């Protein structure tokens, strides 16, 4: 691919399979930048030789993602593992359990960011779902308080 297209400089793998990611690193890691594309693969991908990550959950937890990357780079694998566990928990709710766009917008709104509602055909999360997103944000230390005022 790179011999035919000189402007290709990297690959983002969103497949989520460690074995496939490892094979990608083995085959093209010396020629291309390889990036993790799913939040639950950041630390495993870095350990396999990824150069970084582009993940949806970073919209909600950018500092957590940067802290994970920095912990890995300085060799603090225990801290990196701790942060990956938090990222996985958040990723399960805002990327996998509910509509990703709606859940990310809900989470960002709960964090005080004015992002508006999802556009058609997507709908905002319901009260129950927003409460769950809040609970997860609180459990991983991204937000404080008693919960969203949904009245």
C-alpha contacts under 8 A as a table, 3 or more apart, distances in Angstrom:
res1	aa1	res2	aa2	distance
1	X	4	X	5.35
1	X	5	X	6.03
1	X	8	X	7.77
2	X	5	X	4.89
2	X	6	X	5.42
2	X	7	X	7.55
2	X	8	X	5.90
2	X	9	X	7.76
3	X	6	X	6.29
5	X	8	X	5.87
6	X	9	X	7.66
8	X	32	X	7.98
9	X	31	X	7.96
9	X	32	X	5.36
9	X	33	X	6.23
10	X	32	X	4.71
10	X	33	X	4.22
10	X	34	X	5.55
10	X	35	X	7.52
11	X	32	X	6.99
11	X	33	X	6.29
11	X	34	X	4.96
11	X	35	X	6.13
12	X	34	X	5.98
12	X	35	X	4.64
12	X	36	X	5.84
12	X	37	X	5.55
12	X	53	X	7.75
12	X	54	X	7.38
13	X	16	X	7.43
13	X	21	X	7.12
13	X	34	X	7.47
13	X	35	X	6.31
13	X	36	X	5.45
13	X	37	X	5.07
13	X	38	X	7.79
14	X	36	X	6.48
14	X	37	X	4.06
14	X	38	X	5.34
15	X	20	X	7.90
15	X	37	X	7.50
15	X	38	X	7.58
16	X	21	X	7.78
16	X	37	X	7.67
16	X	38	X	6.26
16	X	40	X	7.59
16	X	41	X	6.31
17	X	20	X	5.36
17	X	21	X	6.19
18	X	21	X	5.06
18	X	22	X	6.10
18	X	41	X	7.67
18	X	44	X	7.11
18	X	45	X	7.39
19	X	22	X	5.12
19	X	23	X	6.29
20	X	23	X	5.08
20	X	24	X	6.22
21	X	24	X	5.02
21	X	25	X	6.28
21	X	45	X	7.02
21	X	48	X	7.77
22	X	25	X	5.14
22	X	26	X	6.17
22	X	45	X	7.89
22	X	48	X	6.05
23	X	26	X	4.96
23	X	27	X	6.10
24	X	27	X	5.21
24	X	28	X	5.99
24	X	29	X	6.83
25	X	28	X	5.57
25	X	29	X	4.25
25	X	30	X	7.74
25	X	34	X	7.10
25	X	48	X	7.14
25	X	49	X	6.57
25	X	50	X	7.30
26	X	29	X	5.88
27	X	30	X	7.93
28	X	31	X	5.38
28	X	32	X	5.89
29	X	32	X	5.45
29	X	33	X	6.60
29	X	34	X	6.55
29	X	49	X	7.49
29	X	50	X	7.91
33	X	50	X	7.33
33	X	51	X	6.01
34	X	49	X	7.94
34	X	50	X	5.14
34	X	51	X	5.66
34	X	52	X	7.22
35	X	45	X	7.73
35	X	50	X	5.52
35	X	51	X	5.78
35	X	52	X	5.00
35	X	53	X	4.64
35	X	54	X	6.55
36	X	39	X	7.76
36	X	41	X	6.24
36	X	42	X	5.83
36	X	45	X	5.98
36	X	46	X	7.99
36	X	50	X	6.76
36	X	52	X	6.39
36	X	53	X	4.36
36	X	54	X	6.23
36	X	55	X	7.27
37	X	41	X	7.44
37	X	42	X	7.92
37	X	53	X	5.93
37	X	54	X	5.27
37	X	55	X	5.17
38	X	41	X	5.50
38	X	42	X	6.98
38	X	53	X	7.81
38	X	54	X	7.47
38	X	55	X	5.26
38	X	56	X	7.29
39	X	42	X	5.79
39	X	55	X	5.41
39	X	56	X	7.04
39	X	57	X	6.12
39	X	58	X	7.87
39	X	87	X	6.61
39	X	88	X	6.50
39	X	91	X	6.03
40	X	43	X	7.78
40	X	84	X	7.17
40	X	87	X	6.85
40	X	88	X	5.01
40	X	91	X	6.84
41	X	44	X	5.34
41	X	45	X	5.64
42	X	45	X	5.24
42	X	46	X	6.15
42	X	52	X	7.54
42	X	53	X	6.29
42	X	84	X	7.31
43	X	46	X	5.06
43	X	47	X	6.10
43	X	68	X	7.56
43	X	69	X	7.78
43	X	72	X	7.59
43	X	80	X	7.07
43	X	81	X	7.27
43	X	84	X	6.42
44	X	47	X	5.09
44	X	48	X	6.31
45	X	48	X	5.04
45	X	49	X	6.35
45	X	50	X	5.22
46	X	49	X	5.11
46	X	50	X	4.55
46	X	51	X	6.70
46	X	52	X	6.73
46	X	72	X	7.62
47	X	50	X	7.19
50	X	53	X	7.71
52	X	69	X	7.51
54	X	58	X	7.68
55	X	58	X	5.64
55	X	59	X	7.95
56	X	59	X	5.87
56	X	60	X	7.95
56	X	95	X	7.24
57	X	60	X	5.45
57	X	61	X	6.24
57	X	62	X	7.80
57	X	87	X	7.71
57	X	90	X	7.42
57	X	91	X	5.96
57	X	94	X	7.15
57	X	95	X	6.95
57	X	104	X	7.41
58	X	61	X	4.81
58	X	62	X	4.47
58	X	63	X	7.96
58	X	64	X	7.88
58	X	65	X	6.22
59	X	62	X	6.02
59	X	104	X	7.26
59	X	108	X	7.54
60	X	104	X	6.58
60	X	107	X	6.41
60	X	108	X	5.69
61	X	64	X	5.32
61	X	65	X	6.41
61	X	142	X	7.69
62	X	65	X	5.15
62	X	66	X	6.26
63	X	66	X	5.04
63	X	67	X	5.96
64	X	67	X	5.06
64	X	68	X	6.13
64	X	83	X	6.76
64	X	87	X	7.42
65	X	68	X	5.12
65	X	69	X	6.30
65	X	83	X	7.91
65	X	87	X	7.66
66	X	69	X	5.08
66	X	70	X	6.07
67	X	70	X	5.07
67	X	71	X	5.94
67	X	80	X	7.74
67	X	83	X	7.61
68	X	71	X	5.16
68	X	72	X	6.23
68	X	79	X	7.42
68	X	80	X	4.90
68	X	81	X	7.94
68	X	83	X	5.69
68	X	84	X	6.79
69	X	72	X	5.22
69	X	73	X	6.19
69	X	80	X	7.35
70	X	73	X	5.00
70	X	74	X	6.22
71	X	74	X	5.34
71	X	75	X	6.23
71	X	76	X	5.02
71	X	77	X	6.68
71	X	79	X	6.16
71	X	80	X	5.23
72	X	75	X	5.07
72	X	76	X	5.68
72	X	77	X	5.76
72	X	79	X	7.98
72	X	80	X	5.59
73	X	76	X	7.61
76	X	79	X	5.56
76	X	80	X	6.27
77	X	80	X	4.82
77	X	81	X	5.89
78	X	81	X	5.11
78	X	82	X	6.22
79	X	82	X	5.03
79	X	83	X	6.22
80	X	83	X	5.16
80	X	84	X	6.07
81	X	84	X	4.99
81	X	85	X	6.22
82	X	85	X	5.30
82	X	86	X	6.62
83	X	86	X	5.13
83	X	87	X	6.14
84	X	87	X	4.88
84	X	88	X	5.98
85	X	88	X	5.10
85	X	89	X	6.34
86	X	89	X	5.20
86	X	90	X	6.35
86	X	140	X	5.85
87	X	90	X	5.18
87	X	91	X	5.90
88	X	91	X	4.90
88	X	92	X	6.05
89	X	92	X	5.29
89	X	93	X	6.92
89	X	136	X	7.40
90	X	93	X	5.53
90	X	94	X	6.14
90	X	95	X	7.97
90	X	136	X	6.34
90	X	137	X	7.15
90	X	140	X	7.87
91	X	94	X	5.35
91	X	95	X	5.16
91	X	96	X	6.60
92	X	95	X	5.88
92	X	96	X	4.97
92	X	97	X	5.88
93	X	96	X	5.76
93	X	97	X	4.83
93	X	98	X	6.36
93	X	103	X	7.62
93	X	133	X	6.75
93	X	136	X	7.87
94	X	97	X	6.57
94	X	98	X	6.24
94	X	99	X	7.51
94	X	100	X	5.69
94	X	103	X	4.84
94	X	104	X	5.60
94	X	107	X	7.53
94	X	133	X	7.11
95	X	98	X	6.53
95	X	99	X	6.87
95	X	100	X	4.44
95	X	101	X	7.88
95	X	103	X	7.11
95	X	104	X	7.38
96	X	99	X	7.30
96	X	100	X	6.69
97	X	100	X	7.94
98	X	102	X	7.50
98	X	103	X	6.18
99	X	102	X	5.44
99	X	103	X	5.98
100	X	103	X	5.23
100	X	104	X	5.95
101	X	104	X	5.31
101	X	105	X	6.17
101	X	118	X	6.80
101	X	122	X	7.79
102	X	105	X	5.24
102	X	106	X	6.15
102	X	117	X	7.59
102	X	118	X	5.81
102	X	122	X	6.88
102	X	123	X	6.59
102	X	124	X	5.36
102	X	125	X	6.02
103	X	106	X	4.97
103	X	107	X	6.09
103	X	124	X	7.75
103	X	125	X	6.55
103	X	130	X	7.73
103	X	133	X	7.47
104	X	107	X	5.06
104	X	108	X	6.05
105	X	108	X	5.11
105	X	109	X	6.03
105	X	115	X	6.33
105	X	116	X	7.22
105	X	117	X	6.88
105	X	118	X	7.03
106	X	109	X	5.07
106	X	110	X	6.19
106	X	124	X	7.38
106	X	125	X	6.97
106	X	130	X	6.46
106	X	133	X	7.59
107	X	110	X	5.05
107	X	111	X	6.31
107	X	130	X	7.71
107	X	133	X	6.30
107	X	134	X	7.09
107	X	137	X	7.72
108	X	111	X	5.02
108	X	112	X	6.53
108	X	113	X	5.35
108	X	114	X	7.52
108	X	115	X	7.01
109	X	112	X	5.10
109	X	113	X	4.95
109	X	114	X	5.89
109	X	115	X	6.43
109	X	116	X	7.73
110	X	113	X	7.29
110	X	134	X	6.93
110	X	148	X	7.16
111	X	142	X	7.91
111	X	143	X	6.77
117	X	123	X	7.60
117	X	124	X	6.12
118	X	122	X	5.75
118	X	123	X	6.01
118	X	124	X	6.11
119	X	122	X	5.69
119	X	123	X	7.15
120	X	123	X	6.76
125	X	129	X	5.77
125	X	130	X	6.05
126	X	129	X	5.36
126	X	130	X	6.16
127	X	130	X	5.13
127	X	131	X	6.06
127	X	150	X	6.55
128	X	131	X	5.16
128	X	132	X	6.38
129	X	132	X	5.07
129	X	133	X	6.29
130	X	133	X	5.03
130	X	134	X	6.15
130	X	148	X	7.83
131	X	134	X	5.02
131	X	135	X	6.16
131	X	147	X	6.95
131	X	148	X	6.82
132	X	135	X	4.98
132	X	136	X	6.29
133	X	136	X	5.24
133	X	137	X	6.21
134	X	137	X	5.07
134	X	138	X	6.10
134	X	143	X	7.76
134	X	147	X	6.41
134	X	148	X	7.11
135	X	138	X	5.09
135	X	139	X	6.06
135	X	147	X	7.54
136	X	139	X	5.00
136	X	140	X	6.26
137	X	140	X	5.52
137	X	141	X	6.27
137	X	142	X	5.15
137	X	143	X	5.66
138	X	141	X	5.07
138	X	142	X	5.75
138	X	143	X	4.84
138	X	144	X	5.81
138	X	145	X	7.92
139	X	142	X	7.73
141	X	144	X	7.29
